Amino acid sequence: MIHSGYDGSVHLFRGKPGGGFEPSATPKLSSGEDMVFTFKLKYLLPRDWNGDGHMDLIAFKSTETMLYPGLGDGTFGEPVPIRSNGNDIGFSYATAALADWDGDGVEDLWVGHERGGAYFYKGTGQKTGDHAFHTPVPHFPPRTSRVQPIPALPEGAEPPEIAEAYGRFTGTRTHVSVWDWNGDGLLDLVIGDMRQAVYRPEHPTPEATELIDSFLNLQEEFASSVERAEAALSASPWSLTQSQQSGFSRQLSELLAKDPLYETRATKLFELNHRLFRVTQHLKGNSYVWVYLQKPRPTETQP
Amino acid sequence: MMLSPFVLALAITAPASSESTPYAFETPFLIPVEEGWAGGYYSSPTFYDWDGDGLDDLFIGNQRDTCGGVLKIYRNVGKPGAPKFERLEDFKIAGALPRIPGG
């Protein structure tokens, strides 16, 4: 079993004969160095990707995806890029799944997104290099852009409403897995997410009311200002490819920097976020795992 | 656990949009488990036949706190095409939760 840590560490748990696992070890590169990634390595997929009979590691990073070819002696060789139509594949705070989704004999790729939803990369069969995958298609775009307010949480009650706070769609930071859930021969998507909600207590104090109202008003102002800036750039980051996203982020930052209230709002919003989450606990976060069953595909009509 | 300003910024700037998709999906549903719904905090699911009974079991990685993650294991006690999950003990090494930074 292999795990990638949030801090870029890699943890290999070797199975023991008869069951159980050895303590965590760090995989080695052929140079003898430890396999350690920079911050925000998000996901590792063990797979004989290059078909040489040795287990490789595919490392999905925030800025790129690389193949670390297994050498068969427990070490890994020099990384090779895996790209999509000439662009890097890189999403932080997300996971990826490989599967022959469309049944053409070539493995395809699903990648989650820190904003929510998932990207589908159709495989080309080239495995590595600039054209390992086609240009991605975004699916399940986020349906809301705000932390959701939920009224009247009874004292001491667990908040079941948070599951529905964003509706029956994935929230942010989606972690994608592919599995045939219902055994119909079609692969389905199983997606973990993250969602946050602000709860009003049943009998709020004036301080709590003011704090929650301030947060909701400020997040509305902040989100609206960002959306106005995005509209001014005539683009939605959700629908951009990775190469476009980096340029878009820079342009957006430059535009927002011209807004005299942007920094003040962002700083104040972070303070309120901290108070609501850590001090008063009116802001809660939770993750759920959603099952998206693939509908039967239309059969081709015979002439 | 603390929400970073980065997380907050992402959450509130996520754009609403609609895209056509080459494949169609049913309205998604949550996975029922004994404690309510499968999940946790920054949930990352995957499947593997852990107990070798021919049915894939469900694994969900979660952030536990600011410096550690946890791997929940759910045994599939259903039937092929009709999975049902029952939680086992979280993944441990020598009786202790491994310290893997989650997120």
Interface residues (C-beta under 8 A of the other chain):
Chain A: M1 H3 G5 Y6 D7 S9 H11 F13 F21 E22 P23 S24 Y93 T95 W101 E114 R115 G116 F120 V137 P138 H139 P141 P142 R143 T144 S145 R146 V147 P160 A163 R168 F169 T170 T172 R173 H175 S177 W179 W181 N182 G183 D184 D188 L189 V190 I191 G192 D193 M194 Q196 Q219 F222 A223 V226 E227 E230 S236 P237 W238 S239 A266 L269 F270 N273 H274 F277 R278 L283 G285 N286 S287 Y288 V289 W290 V291 Y292 L293 Q294 K295 R297
Chain B: M1 M2 L3 P5 V7 L8 A9 L10 A11 I12 T13 A14 P15 A16 S17 S18 E19 T21 P22 Y23 A24 F25 E26 T27 P28 F29 L30 I31 G36 W37 A38 G39 G40 Y41 Y42 S43 S44 P45 T46 F47 D56 I60 G61 N62 Q63 G69 L71 P80 G81 A82 P83 F91 I93 A94 P98 I100 P101 G102 G103
